[in-house]
Amino acid sequence: MDPEKEVPEMVKVTPLQQMLASCTGAILTSLMVTPLDVVKIRLQAQSSPFTKGKCFVYSNGLMDHICVCEEGGNKIWYKKPGCFQGTLDAFVKIIRNEGIKSLWSGLPPTLVMAVPATVVYFTCYDQLTALLKSKLGENETRIPIVAGIVARFGAVTVISPLELIRTKMQSRKFSYQELNRFVSKKVSEEGWISLWRGWAPTILRDVPFSAMYWYNYEMLKKWLCEKSGVYEPTFMISFTSGALSGSFAAVMTLPFDVVKTQKQTQLWIYESHELPVPSKVSTWVIIKNIVAKNGLPGLFTGLIPRLIKIAPACAIMISTYEFGKAFFHKQNVRSQQSSY
């Protein structure tokens, strides 16, 4: 009897294997995309030196983090001097003068949150997709949208308090006892909901992004598979689908990204200085202020840098994740075949 025919079609990749695949993708994405953001920040610091208390956005390709500038002269990586003529020149001079490790400055603390958030997000998406397909059918086109929205809600909600605590720790040196007192005081004065301050603008950006990204990714992947005459997506099909769908979602959600960055920057300034947050720090007020000051184009500030970062990040993450799942699927098939 042919063993291939004995293996059930229902051989699945386990949640643990999905977590391992997404963890690998998250680390690889961070290692490949972080240098782009490090160079961007160094170029920004060169044209407009960072002063104590000023905020900037640091991204490892998976998550954006609001960083509060510290004292320290030229010792801190984003304050190191450099006469850069452009992006390529910055890459060359940083490697030559500071060593290649400088291109991954600030990466370890962001990975502490980025990797768990990505693992939760991708694993939840796949599990929800499988559940919805079993209930609604394989060809239901709304499944990627629903699964992407719910998975993103979960990931952002889990990580939001950690982002607040990380930024507080970054504002000055805190012992764990001081941090515990800070959290306890905040909860007693403002309730548990205060730990999720900054959650709303993140949701406004990330949930629409996820809905558009997963819908377009699944549609593009299916179309490219049909055009290529393959049943399972190849690495290049996943890479191309991820880059294109990520670019489209990035453009469409850019206004939310601009608003989210401005709101979180204001929030973190108040938090780091232990000042009461004024009621004017509102998402809709910020939108009105941006439009009043710069018109509608103001909501699309930073489009090119966002695309340069998002497109490769999405492509690397999803192709690595799909490759990892395909690898584990083959292992599971072999294991089941050997048991016959």
C-alpha positions in Angstrom: 0.0 0.0 0.0 1.3 3.5 -0.9 2.2 5.3 2.3 1.5 8.6 0.7 -2.2 7.7 0.4 -2.3 6.6 4.0 -1.4 10.0 5.4 -4.5 12.0 6.2 -4.8 15.3 4.4 -5.4 16.9 7.8 -1.7 16.9 8.9 -1.5 20.2 10.8 1.3 22.5 12.1 0.9 22.7 15.9 0.6 26.0 17.7 4.0 25.4 19.3 5.5 25.0 15.8 3.7 28.2 14.6 5.2 30.0 17.6 8.7 28.8 16.7 8.2 29.8 13.1 7.0 33.3 14.0 9.7 33.7 16.6 12.4 32.9 14.0 10.7 35.3 11.5 10.6 38.0 14.2 14.3 37.7 15.0 15.4 37.6 11.4 13.2 40.6 10.5 14.6 42.6 13.4 18.2 41.8 12.5 17.7 42.8 8.8 15.5 45.9 9.2 16.9 47.5 12.4 20.0 49.0 10.6 17.7 51.0 8.3 16.1 52.7 11.3 19.4 53.2 13.2 20.8 55.0 10.2 17.6 57.1 9.8 17.7 58.1 13.5 21.4 59.0 13.3 20.7 61.2 10.2 17.8 62.9 12.1 20.0 63.5 15.1 22.7 65.0 12.8 20.3 67.6 11.3 18.5 68.3 14.6 20.5 67.3 17.7 18.5 65.4 20.3 18.1 67.1 23.6 17.2 65.5 27.0 13.5 64.7 27.1 13.0 64.8 23.4 11.3 61.8 21.9 11.9 59.8 18.7 10.5 56.7 17.1 12.7 53.6 17.0 11.6 50.6 15.0 13.0 47.1 14.5 10.6 46.3 11.7 8.1 44.6 14.0 7.1 47.4 16.4 7.5 51.1 16.8 8.8 52.3 20.2 8.8 55.9 21.5 12.2 56.5 23.0 13.0 59.4 25.4 16.4 61.0 25.0 18.8 60.9 27.9 21.8 62.7 29.0 25.2 61.2 28.2 26.9 63.3 25.5 28.4 61.3 22.7 28.3 58.0 24.7 24.7 57.2 23.8 24.4 55.6 20.3 21.9 58.1 18.8 24.0 61.1 20.0 27.3 59.9 18.5 28.7 62.5 16.1 28.9 61.8 12.4 29.2 63.9 9.3 27.0 61.8 7.0 26.3 62.9 3.4 23.4 60.4 3.0 22.1 57.0 3.8 24.8 55.0 2.1 27.5 57.2 3.5 26.1 56.8 7.0 26.1 53.0 6.6 29.8 53.0 5.5 31.0 55.5 8.2 29.2 53.9 11.1 30.6 50.5 10.2 34.1 51.9 9.6 34.3 54.1 12.7 32.1 52.4 15.2 32.0 48.7 14.1 29.2 46.8 12.5 27.4 46.1 15.8 26.5 49.8 16.0 23.9 49.2 13.2 21.9 47.2 15.8 22.1 49.7 18.6 19.1 49.6 21.0 17.8 46.3 19.6 17.9 44.0 22.6 15.3 45.9 24.8 12.9 46.3 21.8 13.1 42.6 21.1 11.9 41.8 24.6 8.5 43.1 23.6 8.6 42.7 19.8 9.2 39.0 19.7 6.4 38.0 22.1 4.0 40.4 20.5 4.8 38.9 17.0 4.5 35.3 18.3 1.1 36.1 19.8 -0.1 37.9 16.7 0.9 35.3 14.1 -0.1 32.3 16.1 -3.5 33.8 17.0 -4.1 34.7 13.3 -3.4 31.1 12.1 -5.4 29.5 14.9 -8.4 31.9 14.3 -8.1 31.3 10.5 -8.3 27.6 10.9 -11.3 27.9 13.3 -13.2 30.2 11.0 -12.5 28.0 7.9 -13.9 25.0 9.8 -17.1 27.0 10.6 -17.5 29.1 7.4 -15.8 27.2 4.7 -12.4 27.3 3.0 -13.4 30.0 0.4 -14.9 32.6 2.7 -13.0 35.8 1.8 -13.8 37.7 5.0 -11.8 35.2 7.2 -8.4 37.0 6.8 -10.0 40.3 7.7 -11.7 39.0 10.9 -8.7 36.9 12.0 -6.3 39.8 11.4 -8.4 42.2 13.4 -8.9 39.9 16.4 -5.3 38.8 16.5 -4.0 42.4 16.3 -6.4 43.5 19.1 -5.0 40.7 21.3 -1.3 41.5 20.6 -1.7 45.3 21.1 -3.7 44.8 24.3 -1.1 42.4 25.8 1.9 44.6 25.0 0.5 48.1 25.7 1.2 48.1 29.5 4.7 46.7 28.9 5.4 49.6 26.5 4.3 52.1 29.2 6.6 50.5 31.8 9.5 50.2 29.3 9.3 53.9 28.5 9.1 54.8 32.2 12.2 52.8 32.9 13.9 54.4 29.9 13.2 58.0 31.2 15.6 57.4 34.1 17.2 54.5 36.0 14.6 52.7 38.0 15.0 49.9 40.5 12.4 47.1 40.4 11.0 48.4 43.8 10.6 51.9 42.4 8.9 50.5 39.3 6.6 48.5 41.4 5.7 51.6 43.4 5.1 53.5 40.2 2.7 50.9 38.8 0.9 50.5 42.2 0.5 54.2 42.6 -0.8 54.6 39.0 -3.3 51.8 39.4 -4.6 53.1 42.8 -4.9 56.7 41.5 -6.2 56.1 38.0 -7.3 52.5 37.9 -6.0 49.5 35.8 -7.1 51.2 32.6 -4.3 53.8 33.0 -1.8 51.1 32.1 -3.3 51.0 28.6 -2.8 54.7 27.9 -1.8 55.1 24.3 -3.7 51.9 23.3 -6.4 53.7 21.3 -4.1 55.4 18.7 -2.1 52.2 18.3 -5.4 50.2 17.6 -6.5 52.9 15.2 -3.3 52.3 13.1 -2.6 48.6 13.6 -6.1 47.1 13.3 -6.9 48.6 9.8 -3.4 47.7 8.8 -3.9 44.1 9.8 -7.3 43.8 8.1 -5.9 45.2 4.8 -2.6 43.4 5.0 -4.0 39.9 5.6 -6.8 40.2 3.1 -4.5 41.4 0.3 -1.8 38.9 1.3 -4.1 35.9 1.1 -5.6 37.1 -2.2 -2.2 37.8 -3.8 -0.8 34.5 -2.5 -3.7 32.6 -4.0 -3.5 34.4 -7.3 0.3 34.0 -7.6 0.0 30.3 -6.8 -2.5 29.8 -9.5 -0.4 31.8 -12.0 2.7 29.7 -11.1 0.8 26.4 -11.2 1.8 25.4 -7.6 -0.5 24.2 -4.7 1.6 25.6 -1.9 3.3 29.1 -1.9 7.0 29.2 -2.6 9.3 31.4 -0.6 9.3 34.0 -3.4 5.5 34.0 -3.7 5.2 34.6 0.1 7.9 37.3 -0.1 6.3 39.1 -3.0 2.8 38.9 -1.5 4.0 40.2 1.8 5.9 43.1 0.3 3.0 44.3 -1.9 0.3 43.8 0.7 2.4 45.5 3.4 3.1 48.5 1.1 -0.6 49.0 0.3 -1.6 48.8 4.0 1.2 51.1 5.0 0.1 53.8 2.6 -3.6 53.5 3.5 -2.9 53.7 7.3 -0.2 56.3 7.3 -2.5 59.1 8.7 -3.2 56.8 11.7 0.6 56.3 12.1 1.3 60.0 12.1 -1.4 60.6 14.7 -0.3 57.7 16.8 3.3 58.9 16.9 2.3 62.4 17.9 -0.1 61.3 20.6 2.3 58.8 22.1 5.2 61.3 22.0 3.1 63.7 24.0 1.9 61.1 26.4 5.4 59.8 27.1 6.7 63.3 27.8 4.0 63.8 30.4 4.6 60.2 31.8 8.4 60.5 32.0 8.1 63.8 33.9 5.3 62.5 36.1 3.0 65.3 35.0 -0.8 65.0 34.8 -1.9 64.3 31.2 -4.1 67.1 29.9 -7.4 66.4 28.2 -6.2 68.0 25.0 -4.0 65.0 24.2 -6.9 63.5 22.2 -6.7 61.5 18.9 -9.3 63.7 17.1 -7.8 66.9 18.5 -4.4 65.9 17.1 -5.9 65.1 13.7 -7.6 68.5 13.6 -4.3 70.3 14.6 -2.3 68.5 11.9 -4.8 69.3 9.2 -5.1 72.9 10.4 -1.3 73.4 10.4 -0.2 71.4 7.3 -3.4 70.5 5.5 -4.4 66.9 4.5 -0.8 66.2 3.2 0.3 66.6 6.8 -1.4 63.3 7.6 0.9 61.5 5.0 4.2 62.8 6.4 7.0 60.3 6.2 5.4 58.1 3.5 8.7 57.1 1.8 10.6 56.2 5.0 7.6 54.2 6.1 7.4 52.2 2.9 11.2 51.6 2.9 10.8 50.1 6.4 7.4 48.3 6.1 7.8 46.6 2.7 10.9 44.6 3.5 9.8 43.9 7.1 6.5 42.4 6.0 8.2 40.5 3.2 10.9 39.0 5.4 8.6 38.2 8.3 5.8 36.5 6.3 8.1 34.5 4.0 10.2 33.3 6.9 7.1 32.4 8.8 5.6 30.5 5.9 8.9 28.7 5.2 9.1 27.7 8.9 5.5 26.3 8.8 6.2 24.4 5.6 9.3 22.9 7.2 7.4 21.8 10.3 4.6 20.5 8.1 7.0 18.2 6.2 8.5 17.0 9.4 5.0 16.2 10.7 4.1 14.3 7.5 7.3 12.3 7.7 6.7 11.5 11.3 3.1 10.3 10.6 4.3 8.3 7.6 6.9 6.5 9.7 4.3 5.5 12.2 2.4 3.4 9.5 
